[in-house]
Amino acid sequence: MLSSISYIDLIGAVIGLFYIVSEYRAGRWFWPLCLLMSAFYIYIDFSSGYYANGSICIYNFLMSIYGILVWRGILQSDTRSERPFGSCPRRYIPWLLLAVLGFTLFLWFLLPLLGESQYPLLDGFSSALSIVGMFMLAHKWWQQWFCWLIVEPIMVLLFWHSGNYASALLYVVYEVFCLLGILSWYRKSKHPNT
C-alpha cells in the first residue's frame, strides 16, 4: 500500500509531466503549472530531507510570478508584448557561473548545520544550478536548458534514494526534454517566426 507521501509524489510527477511539455513549448500554461508543481515539491522535498531543493521550490514559486510578468511583457518591456526567445548575454555568463559556485559552497556549508540533509553537496549544487536556471528561464534564454541538463540526473539519484520513485522517473523524462528543449529554443531564438 502506498503511503501518503507516495500519493503526493505521484500527483507531483503527473503535474511535472504537464509542466515540462508546457516549458518545452513555452506554452501559456507553463507558469501556472510551475506554481502548482513548486507547491507540491516544497512538500515532497522537505519531507524527504532535501532542504536546499525544498527552499528552491519556494524560490521557483516566487520566480513563477516574476516569469509570468516578464514573459507577458508586463515587466522589462516597453511594448507590453510577449517576450521573444533569446540568448543569454555573454557579459552575464561569468556572473551566472560565479553564482552557481557561490550558492553551491554556501549551501554545502549550511546544509550539514541544519541537520538531516543526506547529500549536502549534491543538494547544494543542484539547488545552485536551479536558482540560475530559473533566472535564465524567466528571461526566456535558451541556455537555461543546460542548467537543467545537469540538475536532472542529480535529482534522479536523490529522489530514487529517498524512495520517491515517481519523481525519479519524472526527472529521467525531464532529461530527454532538456535535449529537445535546447534544440527547439535555440532554433526559436535564431528564427523567431518559425
Secondary structure, DSSP 4 states (H G I P E B T S, - for coil): ---HHHHHHHHHHHHHHHHHHHHHHT-TTHHHHHHHHHHHHHHHHHHHT-HHHHHHHHHHHHHHHHHHHHHTTSSS-SS--PPPPB---GGGHHHHHHHHHHHHHHHHHHHHHHS--S-HHHHHHHHHHHHHHHHHHHTTBTTHHHHHHHHHHHHHHHHHHTT-HHHHHHHHHHHHHHHHHHHHHHHHHH-TT-
